[in-house]
Amino acid sequence: MSSPVKEDTYRDYIPLYDEYDYEIDEFEGAIPADLRGALYRNGPGKLDAGGQQLGHLFDGDGMISKFAITDGKVHFRNRFVRTKHYHKSLTATKGAPYRALGTLRPGGVLTNAMQFPANVANTGVVMHAGKLLALWEGGPPTEIDPDDLGTLGVHRFDGALKWLGAFSAHPKWDHATGDMYNFGLAMVPNPGLVCYRVDRHGKLTKVGRVPLPRPMFNHDFGLTPKHLVFAVAPLVFPIGKIAAAGLGLRNYIEAIEYEAARGTMIALLPRYGGKPRILHTDPLMHLHLSNSYEDGTDTVVELVNYHASWEQLNGQLSGAQNGLSDAALGYGGSLLRLRITKSDRVIHEDLSDLRGDFPTFNLGYTSRQNRYTYLAVGVDGHSYPNAIAKVDNISGRQELHRLPPYHFAHEAIFTPRPGATAEDDGYLLVATQDRPNALAHLRVLDAAHLEADPLYVGSLRHHLPLTFHGNFTPRG
């Protein structure tokens, strides 16, 4: 094992320019006999274009990684999403070929004015109606071949997703009907959250619209049997700043401000038509929601509260290439439950004192109360995610699966054991990074016994850049 060094000397983001296709042949333990399918992950594979270093983690070209699990073996494959930005980035010689959210093209106003950010398809990846979709919330999905990860092209649901086609990276499913719900941000001329339902056959229809008081940023939402639930942080685009961004005088990320005086806007949009119910609560800085459900006449939504300013969080994201070990900020936030009563009161309840992010749970419990939430957390004084936590939302009990020293955890994905009846009877699949040696692993954990040793640890032949979100499907 490498000698310990100061944490801030490790690079937590390293580009991976090569595309691989091989069976993992170095491993410890064994894949459970009943675990079959594919884990897909998406994230920025590289942060440069045309010789120019890109300015933000959100700007990198999307790269899909696939861990196919069949007959006790794991096959790894990764491929970049062949977007216009990716193709042009390979041949451009004078910097980034297109604008990005946090990056301006060389050439000043003349090359940046009135240009929308390029769709880099780098945030989420989901399987629905037989199609694998790479998601980036500023535009439409990109369809990917689920077998060889080839790029099939922009997907607009047979033309139903129009114009910019913003489609968030966090869709939710009604497991009774097979419908997928999602939203897209609309900035001008009428700011709002445009909400969609995609049936099990892939047909998209509009559910409704949540008006916003001005252009704002929102990343995630919740789904209950009655509502699409939004907790919109006060992340706004002031008119002067968004105009300057549109004219190419600043990038779009720099145009966001956190206006605490606005508070957090709660919006409950009826799933089957009707006007949204709007109310407000104390300002919260958050990006990710966990589950949402109805409890009698109350609506409950759980999220990760960062306890940080937008400037701190954005600084961490834009500086990821130099490491996430910012002791002043720490990693992620803590789980918070918001209970919205019939009388429009919003009650805040802390669920955990652990600091983490990327909350996941057994998706079969979407829209109903789940007992267990899983997070990638930083523990023992570390400001990067070096453990996976299991939080019991009823008893408050917390379990930890600690990684080896100086290892970094990506988001953990739960998949139930076939025939399971208990909520936690299943597996957690998590990609991890050996920071000193820049090598990645796939770990399979027993979700019911999280503190136990991994069931399987497969060693990749290389590192894996930071990934944002993933999806497991029984389809191998």
C-alpha positions as CSV (number, residue, x, y, z in Angstrom):
1,M,0.0,0.0,0.0
2,S,1.2,3.5,-0.8
3,S,2.6,5.6,2.0
4,P,0.0,8.1,3.4
5,V,0.3,11.6,2.1
6,K,-1.6,14.8,2.7
7,E,-5.1,14.4,1.4
8,D,-5.1,17.5,-0.7
9,T,-2.3,16.1,-2.8
10,Y,-4.6,13.6,-4.4
11,R,-6.5,14.5,-7.6
12,D,-10.1,13.3,-7.2
13,Y,-10.9,13.9,-10.8
14,I,-8.6,12.5,-13.5
15,P,-9.7,12.3,-17.2
16,L,-10.0,8.9,-18.8
17,Y,-9.4,9.2,-22.5
18,D,-9.3,5.5,-23.4
19,E,-12.3,3.3,-23.9
20,Y,-12.1,-0.2,-22.6
21,D,-13.9,-3.5,-23.1
22,Y,-12.8,-6.5,-20.9
23,E,-13.9,-9.0,-18.3
24,I,-12.7,-8.2,-14.8
25,D,-10.3,-11.0,-13.9
26,E,-8.8,-9.7,-10.7
27,F,-11.3,-9.9,-7.8
28,E,-11.9,-11.0,-4.3
29,G,-15.0,-12.8,-3.1
30,A,-17.7,-13.8,-5.5
31,I,-20.7,-12.3,-7.3
32,P,-23.9,-13.6,-5.6
33,A,-25.5,-16.3,-7.8
34,D,-28.8,-14.4,-8.0
35,L,-27.3,-11.1,-9.0
36,R,-27.6,-10.5,-12.8
37,G,-28.0,-7.4,-14.9
38,A,-26.1,-4.2,-15.7
39,L,-24.9,-1.3,-13.6
40,Y,-24.6,1.9,-15.8
41,R,-22.9,5.0,-14.6
42,N,-22.6,8.5,-16.2
43,G,-20.2,11.4,-15.5
44,P,-17.7,13.7,-17.2
45,G,-15.0,11.5,-18.7
46,K,-12.8,14.5,-19.7
47,L,-12.7,18.1,-18.9
48,D,-10.9,19.6,-21.9
49,A,-11.9,20.4,-25.4
50,G,-9.8,21.6,-28.3
51,G,-6.8,22.0,-26.0
52,Q,-8.8,24.2,-23.6
53,Q,-9.3,23.2,-19.9
54,L,-13.0,23.4,-19.1
55,G,-14.0,25.5,-16.2
56,H,-16.5,23.3,-14.3
57,L,-17.2,19.7,-13.5
58,F,-20.6,20.1,-15.1
59,D,-19.0,20.8,-18.5
60,G,-17.1,17.6,-19.2
61,D,-18.1,15.2,-22.0
62,G,-20.4,12.4,-20.8
63,M,-18.9,9.0,-20.5
64,I,-21.1,5.9,-19.8
65,S,-19.6,3.0,-17.8
66,K,-21.2,-0.4,-17.8
67,F,-20.7,-3.3,-15.4
68,A,-22.5,-6.3,-17.0
69,I,-23.0,-9.1,-14.4
70,T,-23.7,-12.5,-15.8
71,D,-23.1,-16.0,-14.4
72,G,-20.9,-14.7,-11.6
73,K,-18.7,-12.7,-13.9
74,V,-18.4,-8.9,-14.5
75,H,-17.6,-7.3,-17.8
76,F,-16.6,-3.7,-17.9
77,R,-17.1,-1.3,-20.9
78,N,-16.9,2.5,-21.1
79,R,-17.6,4.8,-24.0
80,F,-17.9,8.5,-24.5
81,V,-21.3,9.8,-25.6
82,R,-20.8,11.0,-29.2
83,T,-22.5,14.4,-28.8
84,K,-21.7,17.3,-31.2
85,H,-19.5,18.7,-28.4
86,Y,-17.5,15.5,-28.1
87,H,-16.9,15.2,-31.8
88,K,-15.9,18.8,-32.2
89,S,-13.7,18.7,-29.1
90,L,-11.5,16.1,-30.7
91,T,-10.8,18.1,-33.9
92,A,-10.9,21.7,-32.6
93,T,-7.5,23.3,-32.3
94,K,-8.3,26.7,-30.9
95,G,-10.2,25.9,-27.7
96,A,-13.7,24.7,-26.8
97,P,-15.9,24.5,-29.9
98,Y,-19.1,25.4,-28.0
99,R,-20.1,27.2,-24.9
100,A,-20.6,25.2,-21.8
101,L,-22.4,25.9,-18.5
102,G,-19.2,27.1,-16.8
103,T,-16.9,27.7,-19.7
104,L,-16.7,30.4,-22.4
105,R,-15.3,29.8,-25.8
106,P,-12.1,31.6,-26.8
107,G,-12.9,34.7,-28.9
108,G,-14.9,36.8,-26.4
109,V,-18.4,38.2,-27.0
110,L,-18.4,37.5,-30.7
111,T,-18.2,33.7,-30.3
112,N,-20.3,33.4,-27.1
113,A,-23.2,35.8,-27.4
114,M,-26.6,34.2,-27.8
115,Q,-25.2,30.7,-27.7
116,F,-26.8,28.0,-25.5
117,P,-24.6,25.6,-23.6
118,A,-23.7,22.4,-25.4
119,N,-25.5,19.3,-24.4
120,V,-22.7,17.0,-23.1
121,A,-25.0,14.2,-21.8
122,N,-23.0,13.7,-18.6
123,T,-25.3,13.7,-15.6
124,G,-27.6,10.6,-15.5
125,V,-28.4,7.4,-17.3
126,V,-31.7,5.5,-17.1
127,M,-33.4,2.6,-18.8
128,H,-37.1,3.1,-19.8
129,A,-39.3,1.5,-22.4
130,G,-36.4,-0.5,-23.6
131,K,-34.2,2.6,-24.3
132,L,-31.1,3.6,-22.5
133,L,-31.0,7.4,-22.1
134,A,-28.0,9.6,-21.1
135,L,-29.4,12.7,-19.4
136,W,-28.3,16.3,-19.1
137,E,-30.8,18.7,-17.8
138,G,-30.3,21.6,-20.2
139,G,-31.5,19.6,-23.2
140,P,-33.1,16.4,-24.4
141,P,-31.8,12.9,-23.6
142,T,-29.3,11.1,-25.8
143,E,-30.2,7.5,-26.7
144,I,-27.4,4.9,-26.1
145,D,-27.2,1.3,-27.3
146,P,-27.5,-0.6,-24.0
147,D,-25.2,-3.4,-25.2
148,D,-22.2,-1.7,-26.9
149,L,-22.8,1.8,-25.5
150,G,-22.8,3.3,-29.0
151,T,-24.6,6.6,-29.4
152,L,-27.8,6.4,-31.3
153,G,-28.7,10.1,-31.2
154,V,-30.8,12.8,-29.6
155,H,-34.1,11.4,-28.3
156,R,-37.2,13.6,-28.3
157,F,-39.9,11.0,-27.6
158,D,-41.2,11.1,-31.2
159,G,-41.2,14.9,-31.3
160,A,-43.2,15.4,-28.0
161,L,-40.2,17.0,-26.3
162,K,-39.9,20.3,-28.1
163,W,-37.5,23.2,-28.5
164,L,-34.7,23.1,-26.1
165,G,-36.2,19.9,-24.6
166,A,-34.8,20.3,-21.1
167,F,-35.3,17.0,-19.3
168,S,-33.9,16.6,-15.8
169,A,-31.3,13.9,-14.7
170,H,-33.6,12.6,-11.9
171,P,-36.7,11.0,-13.3
172,K,-39.0,9.1,-11.0
173,W,-41.1,6.0,-11.6
174,D,-44.5,4.9,-10.6
175,H,-43.8,1.2,-10.1
176,A,-47.5,0.2,-10.2
177,T,-48.1,1.7,-13.7
178,G,-44.5,1.7,-15.1
179,D,-44.8,5.5,-15.9
180,M,-41.7,7.7,-15.7
181,Y,-42.1,11.3,-14.5
182,N,-39.7,14.1,-15.0
183,F,-39.4,17.9,-15.5
184,G,-37.4,20.4,-17.5
185,L,-36.3,23.9,-16.6
186,A,-37.8,26.7,-18.7
187,M,-35.9,30.0,-18.3
188,V,-37.4,32.5,-20.8
189,P,-39.8,34.1,-21.5
190,N,-41.9,32.5,-18.7
191,P,-39.7,30.8,-16.1
192,G,-41.1,27.5,-14.8
193,L,-40.8,23.8,-14.3
194,V,-42.4,21.9,-17.2
195,C,-43.5,18.5,-16.0
196,Y,-43.9,15.3,-18.0
197,R,-45.1,11.7,-17.8
198,V,-43.7,9.0,-20.1
199,D,-45.7,5.8,-20.1
200,R,-44.3,2.3,-20.1
201,H,-44.3,2.3,-23.9
202,G,-42.3,5.5,-24.2
203,K,-45.1,8.0,-25.0
204,L,-44.5,11.5,-23.4
205,T,-47.3,13.8,-22.4
206,K,-47.2,17.0,-20.4
207,V,-48.5,16.8,-16.9
208,G,-48.5,20.5,-16.0
209,R,-46.3,23.5,-15.2
210,V,-44.9,25.1,-12.0
211,P,-44.4,28.8,-12.5
212,L,-41.2,30.3,-11.0
213,P,-41.0,34.0,-9.9
214,R,-37.9,34.4,-12.0
215,P,-35.3,32.2,-13.7
216,M,-34.1,29.7,-11.1
217,F,-32.1,26.5,-10.9
218,N,-33.5,23.2,-9.7
219,H,-31.9,19.8,-10.0
220,D,-34.3,17.2,-8.5
221,F,-37.9,16.5,-7.4
222,G,-40.0,13.9,-5.6
223,L,-43.0,11.8,-6.6
224,T,-45.9,10.8,-4.3
225,P,-49.2,9.0,-5.3
226,K,-50.8,12.5,-5.6
227,H,-48.1,15.0,-6.6
228,L,-44.8,15.9,-8.2
229,V,-43.0,17.5,-5.3
230,F,-40.5,20.3,-5.7
231,A,-38.3,21.9,-3.0
232,V,-36.7,24.8,-5.0
233,A,-33.7,26.3,-3.3
234,P,-33.3,30.1,-3.7
235,L,-30.8,29.7,-6.6
236,V,-31.8,32.5,-8.9
237,F,-30.5,34.1,-12.1
238,P,-30.7,37.8,-11.6
239,I,-31.8,39.6,-14.7
240,G,-28.6,41.5,-15.1
241,K,-26.4,38.4,-14.7
242,I,-28.5,36.2,-17.0
243,A,-28.5,38.9,-19.6
244,A,-24.7,39.2,-19.3
245,A,-24.4,35.4,-19.7
246,G,-26.7,35.5,-22.7
247,L,-24.5,38.2,-24.3
248,G,-21.3,36.1,-23.6
249,L,-19.9,38.4,-20.9
250,R,-19.9,35.7,-18.2
251,N,-20.6,32.0,-18.0
252,Y,-24.0,30.6,-16.9
253,I,-22.8,29.1,-13.7
254,E,-21.4,32.5,-12.6
255,A,-24.9,34.0,-13.2
256,I,-26.4,32.0,-10.3
257,E,-26.9,33.7,-6.9
258,Y,-28.3,32.3,-3.6
259,E,-30.9,34.7,-2.4
260,A,-31.7,33.4,1.1
261,A,-34.4,36.1,1.6
262,R,-36.6,34.2,-0.9
263,G,-36.6,31.0,1.2
264,T,-37.2,27.6,-0.3
265,M,-40.2,27.3,-2.5
266,I,-42.3,24.2,-2.1
267,A,-44.5,23.2,-5.0
268,L,-47.0,20.3,-5.1
269,L,-48.2,19.7,-8.6
270,P,-51.1,17.2,-9.0
271,R,-50.0,14.2,-11.0
272,Y,-53.3,14.1,-13.0
273,G,-54.0,17.8,-13.7
274,G,-54.6,20.9,-11.7
275,K,-52.8,24.0,-10.4
276,P,-49.8,23.6,-8.1
277,R,-49.9,24.3,-4.5
278,I,-47.2,26.8,-3.6
279,L,-45.7,27.6,-0.2
280,H,-42.4,28.6,1.3
281,T,-40.1,27.6,4.1
282,D,-36.7,28.5,5.5
283,P,-33.9,28.8,2.9
284,L,-32.0,25.5,2.2
285,M,-29.0,24.9,0.0
286,H,-29.6,21.5,-1.6
287,L,-29.5,19.7,-4.9
288,H,-30.6,16.1,-4.2
289,L,-33.8,14.7,-2.9
290,S,-34.3,11.2,-1.5
291,N,-37.8,9.9,-1.3
292,S,-41.2,11.6,-1.1
293,Y,-44.6,10.2,0.1
294,E,-47.9,11.0,1.6
295,D,-48.5,10.4,5.4
296,G,-52.2,10.9,6.1
297,T,-52.9,14.5,5.1
298,D,-49.2,15.5,5.2
299,T,-46.7,15.4,2.3
300,V,-43.2,14.3,3.2
301,V,-40.0,15.0,1.3
302,E,-36.5,14.1,2.3
303,L,-33.4,15.8,1.0
304,V,-29.7,16.5,1.6
305,N,-29.2,19.8,3.3
306,Y,-25.7,21.1,2.6
307,H,-25.5,23.7,5.3
308,A,-23.3,25.7,2.9
309,S,-23.4,28.6,0.6
310,W,-23.7,28.3,-3.2
311,E,-20.3,29.9,-3.5
312,Q,-18.7,27.2,-1.4
313,L,-20.4,24.3,-3.2
314,N,-19.8,25.7,-6.6
315,G,-16.1,26.3,-5.7
316,Q,-15.8,22.6,-4.7
317,L,-17.4,21.5,-8.0
318,S,-15.3,23.8,-10.2
319,G,-12.1,22.8,-8.3
320,A,-12.7,19.0,-8.3
321,Q,-9.6,18.4,-10.5
322,N,-7.5,19.5,-7.6
323,G,-9.3,17.3,-5.0
324,L,-12.5,17.4,-2.9
325,S,-10.6,17.7,0.4
326,D,-11.8,21.1,1.5
327,A,-11.8,20.8,5.2
328,A,-13.6,24.1,5.6
329,L,-16.6,22.8,3.7
330,G,-16.6,19.1,4.2
331,Y,-18.4,16.7,1.9
332,G,-22.2,16.9,1.1
333,G,-24.7,17.6,3.7
334,S,-27.1,15.9,6.2
335,L,-30.5,14.2,5.6
336,L,-33.4,16.4,6.4
337,R,-37.1,15.6,6.3
338,L,-39.7,18.3,5.4
339,R,-43.2,17.6,6.5
340,I,-45.8,19.7,4.7
341,T,-49.0,19.9,6.7
342,K,-52.6,20.5,5.5
343,S,-52.4,24.0,7.0
344,D,-49.2,24.9,4.9
345,R,-46.9,24.5,7.9
346,V,-43.5,23.0,6.9
347,I,-41.8,21.1,9.8
348,H,-38.0,20.4,9.6
349,E,-36.7,17.2,11.1
350,D,-33.0,16.2,11.0
351,L,-32.6,12.5,10.1
352,S,-28.9,12.1,10.5
353,D,-25.7,13.9,11.6
354,L,-23.6,12.2,8.9
355,R,-22.4,14.3,6.0
356,G,-22.9,12.8,2.7
357,D,-24.6,13.0,-0.7
358,F,-26.1,11.0,-3.6
359,P,-29.0,9.6,-1.5
360,T,-30.4,6.3,-2.8
361,F,-32.9,3.7,-1.6
362,N,-34.9,0.7,-2.7
363,L,-36.8,2.2,-5.7
364,G,-39.6,-0.2,-5.1
365,Y,-40.5,2.1,-2.2
366,T,-40.8,5.3,-4.4
367,S,-43.8,7.3,-3.3
368,R,-44.3,5.4,0.0
369,Q,-42.3,5.6,3.2
370,N,-39.0,3.9,3.0
371,R,-37.1,2.9,6.1
372,Y,-33.6,2.9,4.7
373,T,-31.6,5.6,2.9
374,Y,-28.0,5.0,1.6
375,L,-25.5,7.8,1.2
376,A,-21.8,8.2,0.2
377,V,-20.4,9.9,3.4
378,G,-17.2,11.3,4.7
379,V,-16.4,10.0,8.2
380,D,-13.5,10.0,10.7
381,G,-12.7,13.6,9.9
382,H,-12.3,13.1,6.1
383,S,-13.8,15.6,3.7
384,Y,-14.4,13.2,0.8
385,P,-16.8,10.2,0.7
386,N,-14.8,7.3,2.3
387,A,-17.8,5.2,3.4
388,I,-21.3,4.1,2.5
389,A,-23.9,4.8,5.2
390,K,-27.3,3.2,5.8
391,V,-29.7,5.5,7.7
392,D,-32.7,4.0,9.4
393,N,-35.3,6.8,9.0
394,I,-37.5,5.4,11.7
395,S,-35.2,4.4,14.5
396,G,-32.3,6.7,13.7
397,R,-29.8,3.9,13.6
398,Q,-26.8,4.4,11.3
399,E,-24.6,1.7,9.9
400,L,-21.3,2.3,8.0
401,H,-19.4,0.4,5.5
402,R,-15.9,1.9,5.7
403,L,-13.7,1.7,2.6
404,P,-10.0,1.0,2.9
405,P,-7.9,4.0,3.8
406,Y,-7.8,6.8,1.1
407,H,-10.6,5.2,-1.0
408,F,-13.3,7.3,-2.5
409,A,-17.0,6.2,-3.0
410,H,-19.2,7.0,-5.9
411,E,-23.0,6.8,-5.6
412,A,-24.3,3.4,-4.2
413,I,-27.1,1.8,-6.2
414,F,-29.5,-0.7,-4.5
415,T,-30.9,-3.7,-6.3
416,P,-33.3,-6.1,-4.6
417,R,-32.6,-9.8,-4.3
418,P,-35.0,-11.7,-6.5
419,G,-38.1,-12.6,-4.5
420,A,-37.1,-10.3,-1.6
421,T,-39.8,-9.2,0.8
422,A,-37.7,-7.1,3.3
423,E,-36.9,-3.6,2.1
424,D,-33.1,-4.0,2.6
425,D,-32.9,-7.6,1.2
426,G,-30.6,-6.9,-1.7
427,Y,-27.3,-5.6,-2.8
428,L,-25.5,-2.2,-3.0
429,L,-23.3,-1.8,-6.1
430,V,-20.8,1.0,-5.7
431,A,-17.8,2.1,-7.8
432,T,-14.8,3.2,-5.6
433,Q,-11.5,4.8,-6.3
434,D,-8.1,3.9,-4.7
435,R,-6.9,7.5,-4.5
436,P,-3.2,7.0,-4.0
437,N,-2.9,4.5,-6.8
438,A,-5.6,6.0,-9.1
439,L,-7.3,2.6,-9.6
440,A,-11.1,1.9,-9.5
441,H,-13.1,-1.1,-8.1
442,L,-16.6,-2.4,-8.2
443,R,-17.8,-3.4,-4.7
444,V,-20.9,-5.5,-4.1
445,L,-22.2,-5.0,-0.5
446,D,-25.0,-6.9,1.4
447,A,-27.5,-4.1,2.0
448,A,-29.0,-6.0,5.0
449,H,-25.5,-6.4,6.6
450,L,-23.7,-3.2,5.5
451,E,-21.0,-3.4,8.1
452,A,-19.8,-6.8,6.8
453,D,-17.0,-7.3,4.4
454,P,-17.9,-6.8,0.7
455,L,-19.3,-9.8,-1.1
456,Y,-17.2,-9.0,-4.1
457,V,-14.5,-6.5,-5.0
458,G,-13.5,-6.4,-8.7
459,S,-10.4,-4.4,-9.7
460,L,-10.5,-2.4,-12.8
461,R,-7.3,-1.9,-14.8
462,H,-7.4,1.9,-14.6
463,H,-9.1,4.7,-12.7
464,L,-12.7,5.9,-13.2
465,P,-13.4,9.6,-13.3
466,L,-16.1,11.0,-10.9
467,T,-19.5,9.8,-11.9
468,F,-22.7,11.6,-11.0
469,H,-25.6,9.2,-11.3
470,G,-26.3,5.6,-12.2
471,N,-28.9,2.9,-12.8
472,F,-29.1,-0.8,-12.4
473,T,-31.3,-2.9,-14.8
474,P,-31.8,-6.7,-14.8
475,R,-31.2,-6.5,-18.5
476,G,-27.6,-7.6,-18.9
